Amino acid sequence: MFNKILIANRGEIALRILRTCREMGIKTVAVYSTADKDSLHVRFADEAVCIGPPASKDSYISMPNIISAAEICGVDAIHPGYGFLAENAEFSQLCEDHGIKFIGPSATVINSMGDKATAKDFMKKAGVPVVPGSDGLLESLEQAYKLAEEAGYPVLLKATAGGGGKGMRKVNSPKGMEDAWNSARAESKAAFGNDGLYLEKFVEEPRHIEIQVMADQHGNVHHLAERDCTIQRRHQKLVEESPSPVITPEKRIAMGEAAVKAAQFVNYEGAGTVEFLYDKYDNFYFMEMNTRIQVEHPVTEEIFDVDLIREQIRVAAGEKIEEPYKMMEGRWAMEVRINAEDVWNDFRPSPGPIKYFHKPGGHKVRVDTHAFSGYIINPYYDSMIGKLIVSGPSREAVIAKMSRALEEFIVEGVKTTIPFHKQLMQDEKFRSGIYTTAFLEGFKMEKPAE
């Protein structure tokens, strides 16, 4: 087992990793920018090293700065959390070159799954269902026209290096193809430095279902069921739950087996998430694989009674997964993301000092957060304040508990997404469980009287 782990991240995930390390008797090193000098992960770590000014490029994604801190402190492993360098193949390789264990997959695997077109090709070879479309990158606009006719309109043009909906265009007919092609390439080039596109058939009335997998260094790969991440805004997840209200036990087995097959095919190691689109005909198609721990991992932890960060560390240290993980019967869990955003002003970020902070409690209520009264939400990083996770015996019980917990969650000084989640929990369509990724397009919030 490791003696000392450097946590190459900030905020709630840095604190989350630190707590598990402490329970395992592993010393920790926090790295921080000057903007985060008063953060809780800095206060609670065994050692803390300032790695630069506020801008991420000069601190949290500065590989030389992080590796230097790791060598100075004599760590034997680095946990990247999520975001920043968590899915950076160059960083994974750099850790290996310096004799430091990267808690995550190898550079080869990250490269294989990080490029969406390459990943799709791997999955086809592995026998995992994929959305009909191009085999790899499109070579020309003419090829896009040809493949769209074969797959059938509507289709999606998608940036191979994309994320968050950037470089993605829906094309309903041939006459819209050229404009979509040009704008998607331009946006992708500006956002990612890569204008490569691929084409997929547009999946009708999709839900976003992802399968959590864990793989050790001895060839053992197991899945931990699904998370339903269908409630999204501009391709950013807002609510996650497990199990999904639409997945049958038989379909859970099929999707779990497909996810395991995907991980085995690329010799995966550690925690990963295989993401699928699930259509109105009960078909599922591989979308992408996230080669890291997910923001929404606590949902899975609550229904499996397992610490996924501990499992990550265990398999990175060479330990075996001795037997499959067991989903608890009669357990449902849901997570909502509490962001510093103004829901009445197009979810615009709301940085500034938190004047008063009170988090909810009670049976099966969990809050993963790094915030406190007096904490400053600064504009340099993601606006997430924390995650509210509740669990119970049924979806109905969980929604009731979530509604109660949201009423108790008080954040003053900055705007938050709490009002949005309160109204969502009361929405009849949401409560029914029958909706698609387009749900929020028809969701109307009512602003309370002042």
C-alpha positions in Angstrom: 0.0 0.0 0.0 1.1 3.6 -0.6 2.7 5.6 2.1 1.9 9.1 0.7 -0.4 10.3 -2.0 -0.5 13.7 -3.6 -4.0 14.9 -4.5 -3.7 16.8 -7.8 -7.0 18.6 -7.4 -9.0 21.0 -5.4 -12.5 21.6 -3.9 -14.8 18.8 -2.7 -13.1 16.0 -4.6 -9.7 16.8 -3.0 -11.4 16.7 0.4 -13.2 13.5 -0.5 -9.9 11.8 -1.5 -8.1 13.1 1.6 -10.7 11.7 4.0 -10.4 8.2 2.5 -6.6 8.3 2.6 -6.7 9.3 6.2 -9.0 6.4 7.0 -6.5 4.1 5.2 -3.6 5.4 7.2 -2.0 7.0 4.1 -0.3 10.4 4.4 -1.5 13.2 2.0 -0.1 16.1 0.2 -2.4 18.9 -1.0 -1.5 21.2 -3.8 -3.1 24.6 -4.1 -3.1 27.8 -6.0 -2.8 31.1 -4.2 -6.6 31.5 -4.6 -7.2 28.3 -2.6 -4.8 29.0 0.3 -7.6 28.9 2.8 -9.4 25.8 1.4 -10.2 22.9 3.7 -8.1 20.4 1.7 -5.1 22.6 2.4 -5.9 22.8 6.1 -6.5 19.0 6.6 -3.7 17.5 4.5 -0.5 16.3 6.2 1.5 18.6 3.9 0.5 21.4 1.5 2.4 22.9 -1.4 1.5 26.0 -3.3 1.9 25.3 -7.1 1.1 28.7 -8.6 -1.2 31.6 -9.2 -5.0 31.3 -9.6 -5.2 30.5 -13.3 -5.5 26.7 -13.8 -2.9 26.6 -16.5 -0.3 28.0 -14.0 -1.3 25.7 -11.2 -3.7 22.7 -11.3 -2.9 21.8 -14.9 0.8 22.7 -14.7 2.4 19.3 -14.9 6.0 20.5 -14.0 4.7 22.2 -10.9 2.8 19.2 -9.7 5.5 16.7 -10.4 8.0 19.0 -8.7 5.7 19.1 -5.6 5.4 15.3 -5.7 9.2 14.8 -5.8 9.9 17.3 -3.1 7.4 15.6 -0.8 8.5 12.1 -1.7 5.1 10.7 -2.6 4.6 7.3 -4.2 1.3 8.0 -5.9 -0.8 10.8 -7.3 -4.6 10.8 -7.3 -6.0 13.2 -10.0 -9.6 13.3 -8.9 -11.8 14.5 -11.8 -11.3 17.3 -14.2 -7.9 19.1 -14.6 -5.3 16.3 -15.4 -7.5 13.3 -14.6 -7.8 12.2 -18.2 -4.5 13.5 -19.5 -2.4 10.8 -21.1 0.7 12.9 -21.0 0.4 13.4 -17.2 -0.2 9.6 -16.7 2.9 8.9 -18.6 4.9 11.6 -16.8 4.0 10.1 -13.5 5.2 6.7 -14.7 8.4 8.2 -16.0 9.1 9.6 -12.6 8.4 6.4 -10.7 5.1 7.7 -9.3 1.9 5.6 -9.5 -0.9 7.5 -11.3 -4.1 6.4 -9.7 -6.0 5.7 -12.9 -5.4 4.0 -16.3 -2.2 4.0 -18.4 -1.5 6.7 -21.0 -2.2 4.1 -23.7 -5.7 3.4 -22.4 -6.5 7.1 -21.9 -5.4 7.8 -25.4 -7.5 4.8 -26.7 -10.7 6.0 -25.0 -10.1 9.8 -25.0 -10.6 10.3 -28.7 -14.3 9.5 -29.4 -13.8 8.2 -32.9 -11.0 5.9 -31.8 -13.0 4.7 -28.8 -16.0 3.9 -31.0 -13.8 1.8 -33.3 -12.4 -0.1 -30.2 -15.9 -0.7 -29.0 -17.1 -2.1 -32.3 -14.2 -4.6 -32.2 -15.1 -5.5 -28.6 -18.7 -6.2 -29.7 -20.2 -3.4 -27.7 -23.3 -1.7 -29.4 -22.4 1.6 -31.0 -24.6 4.2 -32.8 -24.6 3.8 -36.6 -22.4 6.2 -38.3 -18.9 6.8 -39.5 -16.0 4.5 -38.8 -13.5 7.0 -37.5 -13.1 10.6 -38.6 -14.9 12.0 -41.6 -12.5 12.7 -44.5 -14.7 15.2 -46.3 -18.1 16.9 -46.5 -19.0 14.6 -49.3 -18.5 11.5 -47.1 -20.7 13.1 -44.5 -23.5 13.4 -47.0 -23.1 9.8 -48.1 -23.0 8.3 -44.6 -26.0 10.4 -43.5 -28.1 9.0 -46.3 -27.1 5.5 -45.3 -27.8 6.0 -41.5 -30.9 8.1 -42.2 -31.6 11.6 -41.1 -31.5 13.2 -38.5 -27.8 12.7 -37.8 -25.3 14.4 -35.5 -21.9 15.8 -36.4 -19.7 15.5 -33.4 -16.2 16.8 -32.6 -13.8 13.9 -31.9 -12.1 15.9 -29.1 -15.4 17.4 -27.9 -17.1 17.7 -24.6 -20.0 19.7 -23.1 -21.8 19.9 -26.4 -19.1 21.9 -28.1 -18.5 21.0 -31.8 -21.8 19.1 -32.0 -24.5 19.8 -34.6 -27.8 18.1 -35.4 -28.5 17.9 -39.1 -32.1 17.2 -40.1 -31.8 17.1 -43.8 -29.1 17.3 -46.6 -29.6 21.1 -47.0 -28.4 21.7 -43.5 -25.3 19.6 -43.7 -22.7 22.1 -45.2 -23.5 24.9 -42.6 -23.4 22.4 -39.8 -20.1 21.0 -41.0 -18.4 24.4 -41.2 -19.7 25.7 -37.9 -18.9 22.4 -36.0 -15.4 22.3 -37.3 -14.8 26.0 -36.5 -16.1 25.6 -32.9 -14.1 22.4 -32.3 -10.9 24.0 -33.6 -11.3 27.0 -31.4 -12.3 25.0 -28.3 -10.0 22.0 -28.6 -7.4 22.7 -31.2 -8.7 19.8 -33.3 -11.4 20.2 -36.0 -11.9 16.4 -36.6 -15.5 15.3 -36.8 -17.4 12.1 -36.9 -21.0 11.3 -37.7 -23.7 9.4 -35.8 -27.3 8.7 -36.3 -29.4 10.9 -34.0 -30.8 8.7 -31.3 -34.5 9.3 -30.7 -35.8 10.3 -27.3 -32.5 9.3 -25.5 -31.7 8.9 -21.9 -28.2 9.1 -20.6 -27.3 5.9 -18.8 -23.8 5.2 -17.5 -22.3 2.1 -16.0 -19.6 2.3 -13.3 -16.8 -0.2 -13.7 -13.8 -1.1 -11.5 -10.8 -3.1 -12.8 -7.7 -4.4 -11.1 -4.2 -5.2 -12.4 -5.0 -8.9 -12.5 -7.7 -8.9 -15.2 -10.7 -8.7 -12.9 -13.3 -6.3 -14.1 -16.7 -5.8 -12.4 -19.5 -3.3 -12.8 -21.5 -1.5 -10.2 -24.8 -1.1 -12.1 -26.1 2.1 -13.7 -26.5 5.8 -13.0 -29.2 7.7 -14.8 -27.8 11.1 -15.8 -30.7 12.2 -18.1 -31.4 15.5 -16.4 -28.9 17.8 -18.1 -28.6 21.4 -19.2 -26.5 22.0 -22.3 -25.0 18.6 -21.9 -24.0 19.3 -18.3 -25.4 16.9 -15.7 -27.6 18.4 -12.9 -29.2 15.3 -11.3 -28.0 11.7 -11.1 -29.7 8.7 -9.6 -29.3 4.9 -9.3 -31.0 2.7 -10.2 -32.6 4.2 -13.3 -36.4 4.4 -13.3 -36.5 2.8 -16.7 -33.9 0.1 -16.7 -35.1 -3.5 -16.1 -33.0 -6.1 -14.2 -32.5 -7.9 -17.5 -31.3 -4.7 -19.3 -29.1 -3.9 -16.3 -27.3 -7.2 -16.8 -26.9 -6.6 -20.6 -25.5 -3.1 -20.1 -23.3 -4.2 -17.3 -21.8 -7.0 -19.4 -21.2 -4.6 -22.3 -19.4 -2.2 -20.0 -17.2 -5.0 -18.6 -16.5 -6.2 -22.1 -15.4 -2.6 -23.1 -13.0 -2.3 -20.1 -11.6 -5.8 -20.7 -10.9 -5.1 -24.3 -8.7 -2.1 -23.6 -7.0 -3.7 -20.5 -8.5 -1.1 -18.2 -7.3 -0.4 -14.7 -9.1 1.5 -11.9 -12.5 3.3 -11.8 -14.1 4.1 -15.1 -17.5 4.9 -16.5 -18.9 3.6 -19.7 -21.6 6.0 -21.0 -24.5 4.9 -23.1 -27.4 6.5 -24.9 -30.7 4.6 -24.3 -33.4 5.1 -26.8 -37.2 4.8 -26.8 -37.0 1.3 -28.3 -34.9 0.1 -25.3 -31.7 -0.1 -27.4 -28.5 1.2 -25.9 -25.4 2.5 -27.7 -21.9 3.2 -26.5 -21.3 7.0 -26.3 -17.9 7.4 -24.5 -15.8 6.2 -21.6 -14.7 8.4 -18.8 -11.3 7.2 -17.6 -11.6 8.6 -14.1 -13.8 8.9 -11.0 -17.0 10.7 -11.8 -18.6 13.7 -10.0 -21.6 11.5 -9.4 -19.8 8.5 -7.9 -21.5 8.9 -4.4 -24.8 7.7 -5.9 -23.2 4.3 -6.6 -21.5 4.3 -3.2 -24.8 4.7 -1.5 -26.5 1.7 -3.2 -23.5 -0.6 -3.0 -22.2 0.5 0.4 -18.7 0.8 -1.0 -16.0 3.5 -1.0 -15.0 3.9 -4.6 -12.0 6.1 -3.8 -10.7 3.3 -1.5 -11.3 0.8 -4.3 -9.3 3.1 -6.7 -6.4 3.2 -4.3 -6.5 -0.5 -3.6 -6.3 -1.6 -7.2 -3.7 1.0 -8.0 -1.6 -0.5 -5.2 -1.9 -3.9 -6.9 -4.6 -5.5 -4.8 -7.2 -7.8 -6.3 -11.0 -7.3 -6.5 -11.8 -10.7 -4.9 -15.5 -10.8 -5.8 -18.2 -8.9 -7.6 -19.8 -5.9 -5.9 -23.3 -6.4 -4.6 -26.1 -4.0 -5.1 -28.2 -3.6 -1.9 -31.8 -4.6 -2.3 -34.4 -1.9 -1.7 -32.1 1.0 -2.0 -32.4 4.1 -4.2 -30.0 7.1 -4.3 -30.1 10.5 -5.9 -27.6 13.4 -6.2 -28.1 17.0 -7.1 -25.3 19.4 -7.8 -25.4 22.7 -5.9 -23.6 25.2 -8.1 -23.0 29.0 -7.5 -25.2 30.0 -10.4 -28.1 32.4 -10.8 -31.0 30.2 -12.0 -33.0 33.3 -12.8 -30.3 34.7 -15.1 -29.6 31.8 -17.4 -27.5 29.9 -14.8 -24.8 32.6 -14.9 -21.9 32.0 -12.4 -22.3 33.8 -9.1 -18.8 34.1 -7.5 -18.2 35.9 -4.2 -18.1 35.3 -0.5 -20.5 32.9 1.2 -21.9 34.9 4.1 -23.8 32.0 5.8 -23.6 28.3 5.0 -25.8 25.6 6.6 -26.0 22.1 5.2 -28.8 19.7 5.8 -28.6 16.5 7.8 -30.7 13.6 8.9 -31.0 9.9 8.0 -29.3 9.0 4.8 -28.5 12.6 3.8 -24.9 13.2 2.7 -23.3 16.5 1.6 -19.9 16.4 -0.2 -18.7 20.0 0.0 -15.6 22.1 0.6 -17.6 25.2 1.4 -18.2 27.0 4.7 -19.4 30.4 6.0 -16.8 32.9 4.9 -15.5 30.7 2.0 -15.1 32.6 -1.3 -16.4 31.2 -4.5 -13.8 32.6 -6.9 -14.3 32.9 -10.7 -11.2 30.9 -11.7 -12.7 27.4 -11.4 -15.9 25.4 -11.7 -18.8 26.9 -9.8 -19.8 23.8 -7.9 -20.3 24.4 -4.2 -21.1 20.8 -3.3 -23.3 17.7 -3.9 -26.3 16.7 -2.0 -26.9 13.0 -1.9 -29.8 11.2 -0.3 -30.8 7.5 -0.3 -33.9 5.6 0.7 -36.0 2.5 0.0 -37.7 3.9 -3.2 -37.6 6.7 -5.7 -40.6 8.3 -4.1 -39.0 8.2 -0.7 -35.8 9.7 -2.1 -37.6 12.6 -3.8 -39.4 13.4 -0.6 -36.1 13.3 1.4 -34.4 15.4 -1.2 -37.1 18.0 -1.1 -36.8 18.2 2.7 -33.0 18.4 2.6 -33.1 21.2 0.0 -35.3 23.2 2.2 -32.7 22.9 4.9 -29.8 23.8 2.6 -29.0 27.5 3.2 -26.3 29.4 1.3 -26.3 33.2 1.6 -24.1 35.6 -0.2 -24.1 34.0 -3.6 -26.9 32.7 -5.9 -27.2 28.9 -6.1 -29.1 26.2 -8.0 -31.0 25.2 -4.9 -34.3 26.9 -6.2 -34.0 25.0 -9.4 -33.7 21.6 -7.6 -36.6 22.5 -5.3 -38.9 23.0 -8.2 -37.6 20.1 -10.1 -38.5 17.7 -7.2 -42.1 18.9 -7.4 -42.4 18.5 -11.2 -44.9 15.8 -12.1 -43.0 14.6 -15.2 -39.7 14.3 -13.2 -41.5 12.5 -10.5 -42.9 10.0 -13.0 -39.4 9.1 -14.1 -40.4 9.1 -17.8 -38.4 11.8 -19.7 -35.4 12.3 -22.0 -32.3 14.4 -22.2 -34.5 17.2 -23.7 -36.5 17.4 -20.4 -35.3 20.9 -19.4 -36.3 22.4 -22.8 -39.9 22.2 -21.6 -39.3 22.8 -17.9 -40.6 26.2 -16.7 -39.5 27.6 -13.4 -41.8 29.9 -11.4 -40.1 32.8 -9.7 -41.4 33.2 -6.2 -42.8 36.6 -5.2 -40.3 38.7 -3.4 
